[in-house]
Amino acid sequence: MNFKLEKQRLREEVWRRLEEAGEARFPLPLQGRIPNFRGAEVAAERLGRLEVWRAASTIFSNPDQAQKPVRWKALREGKTLIMATPRLRGGFLLLNPEEVKGREAYASTIRGALQLGRPISLEKLSSVDLAVTGCVAVDLQGYRLGKGGGYGDREISLLRRLAPKAPVATTIHELQLVERVPVEEWDTKVDIIVTPKRVIYV
């Protein structure tokens, strides 16, 4: 199997599905991105009702638009947010909810996090209680497919090493659930899949 080709075909299929169904949202087009989708806020609220979220004091999140409602919710609820910078160029940022009070919406954007967050060392990831990652596609075994840069896999691998007890969740649209993601040895999995309609524990 040509894994690179099969993965790209699956990405293109998911991006096409979301756009043709009218479920894709800014930024568009979806190609080359973790897709933002209609219902991302509903998925974030559903995630927020889980015990693992309620018990968490420090949340890790990817920087993509689809997970902005997750980051906003974390800060509004007084949780410490650790955010990866795009393509990990700037490492990781820590956002203290007390320091961004009243500006949570802005702080949950990439621009806001870069302005209001503080760069942190990798060791700080050991404090993470729950990680949230973005995906292009996920299968029911929890295998995920990112946009192709490998950054999501790097983030999850680091978290598995530094915060081994922290579960990894993703918020996606139902159209991003697929039968099978082509898997290579370095590919990572999620533990919890949350859509606007349901929660799937892997």
C-alpha positions as CSV (number, residue, x, y, z in Angstrom):
1,M,0.0,0.0,0.0
2,N,1.2,3.5,-0.8
3,F,0.3,5.0,2.6
4,K,1.0,8.6,1.5
5,L,-1.3,8.3,-1.5
6,E,-4.1,6.5,0.5
7,K,-4.0,9.1,3.3
8,Q,-4.2,12.0,0.9
9,R,-7.1,10.4,-1.0
10,L,-8.9,10.1,2.4
11,R,-8.2,13.7,3.3
12,E,-9.6,14.8,-0.1
13,E,-12.7,12.7,0.4
14,V,-13.4,14.2,3.8
15,W,-12.8,17.7,2.7
16,R,-15.1,17.2,-0.3
17,R,-17.8,15.6,1.9
18,L,-17.9,18.5,4.3
19,E,-17.9,21.2,1.5
20,E,-20.6,19.5,-0.6
21,A,-22.8,19.0,2.5
22,G,-22.5,22.6,3.4
23,E,-21.0,21.7,6.7
24,A,-17.6,23.4,6.2
25,R,-16.9,26.8,7.8
26,F,-14.2,29.5,7.7
27,P,-11.3,29.2,6.8
28,L,-12.1,27.9,3.3
29,P,-11.2,26.1,1.2
30,L,-10.7,23.2,3.6
31,Q,-7.8,21.6,1.6
32,G,-4.6,21.5,3.6
33,R,-6.4,22.3,6.9
34,I,-7.9,20.7,9.9
35,P,-11.5,21.4,8.9
36,N,-13.7,23.8,10.8
37,F,-17.3,22.6,10.8
38,R,-20.8,23.5,11.6
39,G,-21.6,22.3,15.1
40,A,-18.0,22.8,16.5
41,E,-19.5,24.7,19.4
42,V,-22.0,21.9,20.1
43,A,-19.2,19.3,20.1
44,A,-17.2,21.5,22.5
45,E,-20.2,21.7,24.8
46,R,-20.7,17.9,24.7
47,L,-17.0,17.4,25.5
48,G,-17.5,19.8,28.4
49,R,-20.1,17.6,30.0
50,L,-17.8,14.7,30.3
51,E,-16.3,13.8,33.7
52,V,-12.8,13.9,32.3
53,W,-13.3,17.5,31.3
54,R,-14.9,18.6,34.5
55,A,-12.1,17.0,36.5
56,A,-9.3,18.6,34.4
57,S,-7.6,21.8,35.6
58,T,-5.1,22.0,32.7
59,I,-6.3,21.4,29.1
60,F,-4.0,21.1,26.1
61,S,-5.3,22.0,22.6
62,N,-4.1,22.3,19.1
63,P,-4.4,25.8,17.5
64,D,-6.9,25.1,14.7
65,Q,-10.1,27.0,14.2
66,A,-12.3,23.9,14.7
67,Q,-11.1,23.6,18.3
68,K,-11.4,27.3,19.1
69,P,-14.7,26.7,21.0
70,V,-12.9,24.1,23.1
71,R,-10.1,26.6,24.0
72,W,-12.7,29.4,24.7
73,K,-14.7,27.1,27.0
74,A,-11.6,26.0,28.9
75,L,-10.6,29.6,29.6
76,R,-14.2,30.7,30.5
77,E,-14.4,27.9,33.0
78,G,-11.1,28.9,34.7
79,K,-9.0,26.1,33.3
80,T,-5.3,26.6,32.4
81,L,-4.9,26.3,28.7
82,I,-1.7,25.0,27.0
83,M,-1.8,25.6,23.3
84,A,0.5,24.4,20.5
85,T,1.6,27.1,18.1
86,P,1.0,26.6,14.4
87,R,3.4,24.0,13.0
88,L,5.1,24.1,16.5
89,R,7.2,27.0,15.3
90,G,6.9,28.8,18.6
91,G,6.6,25.7,20.7
92,F,3.9,25.8,23.3
93,L,2.0,28.6,25.0
94,L,0.4,28.8,28.5
95,L,-2.7,30.9,28.9
96,N,-3.7,31.7,32.5
97,P,-7.5,32.2,32.8
98,E,-7.0,34.9,35.5
99,E,-4.7,36.9,33.2
100,V,-7.1,36.8,30.2
101,K,-10.4,37.3,32.1
102,G,-12.8,39.2,29.9
103,R,-10.7,38.5,26.8
104,E,-11.2,34.7,26.6
105,A,-12.6,34.8,23.1
106,Y,-9.6,36.7,21.8
107,A,-7.2,34.6,23.8
108,S,-8.6,31.4,22.2
109,T,-7.5,32.6,18.8
110,I,-4.0,32.0,17.4
111,R,-3.3,35.8,17.3
112,G,-4.7,36.3,20.8
113,A,-2.8,33.3,22.2
114,L,0.5,34.6,20.7
115,Q,-0.1,38.0,22.3
116,L,-1.5,37.0,25.7
117,G,0.1,33.6,26.3
118,R,3.5,32.8,27.7
119,P,6.0,30.4,26.1
120,I,6.6,27.4,28.2
121,S,9.1,24.5,28.4
122,L,8.2,21.0,27.3
123,E,8.2,19.8,30.9
124,K,5.1,21.9,31.6
125,L,3.1,19.4,29.4
126,S,3.4,17.0,32.4
127,S,0.6,19.1,34.1
128,V,-1.9,18.4,31.3
129,D,-5.1,16.5,32.5
130,L,-6.8,16.3,29.1
131,A,-5.5,16.9,25.5
132,V,-7.7,17.9,22.6
133,T,-6.4,17.4,19.1
134,G,-7.7,18.3,15.6
135,C,-8.2,15.7,12.9
136,V,-9.2,15.5,9.3
137,A,-10.5,12.0,9.8
138,V,-10.8,9.5,12.6
139,D,-11.9,5.8,12.6
140,L,-13.8,4.0,15.3
141,Q,-10.5,2.4,16.5
142,G,-9.3,5.9,17.3
143,Y,-6.7,6.2,14.6
144,R,-6.5,9.8,13.4
145,L,-5.5,11.4,10.2
146,G,-4.2,15.0,10.3
147,K,-3.5,17.4,7.5
148,G,-0.2,15.8,6.6
149,G,2.5,17.8,8.4
150,G,2.9,15.3,11.3
151,Y,2.5,18.0,13.9
152,G,-0.5,16.4,15.6
153,D,1.3,13.1,15.9
154,R,4.3,14.9,17.5
155,E,2.1,16.7,20.0
156,I,0.3,13.5,21.0
157,S,3.6,11.6,21.2
158,L,5.0,14.2,23.5
159,L,1.9,14.2,25.7
160,R,1.9,10.4,25.9
161,R,5.5,10.6,27.2
162,L,5.2,13.6,29.6
163,A,1.5,13.2,30.7
164,P,0.8,9.5,30.2
165,K,-2.4,9.6,32.2
166,A,-4.0,12.4,30.2
167,P,-6.6,11.1,27.7
168,V,-6.6,12.5,24.2
169,A,-9.9,13.7,22.7
170,T,-10.9,15.1,19.4
171,T,-13.9,17.2,18.3
172,I,-15.1,16.4,14.8
173,H,-18.1,16.4,12.5
174,E,-19.9,13.1,11.9
175,L,-18.7,13.3,8.3
176,Q,-15.1,13.0,9.5
177,L,-15.8,9.6,11.0
178,V,-14.5,7.0,8.5
179,E,-14.4,3.2,8.3
180,R,-10.6,2.9,8.4
181,V,-7.6,5.3,8.5
182,P,-4.5,3.9,6.9
183,V,-2.1,3.3,9.7
184,E,1.7,3.5,9.9
185,E,3.8,2.7,12.9
186,W,4.3,6.3,14.0
187,D,0.6,7.2,13.7
188,T,-1.2,8.1,16.9
189,K,-4.7,7.4,18.3
190,V,-7.3,9.3,20.3
191,D,-9.2,8.0,23.3
192,I,-12.4,10.0,22.9
193,I,-14.2,11.1,19.8
194,V,-16.8,13.8,20.2
195,T,-19.2,15.0,17.5
196,P,-22.1,17.3,17.8
197,K,-24.3,14.2,18.1
198,R,-22.4,11.7,20.3
199,V,-19.4,10.7,22.3
200,I,-17.4,7.6,21.3
201,Y,-15.0,6.1,23.8
202,V,-12.3,4.1,22.0
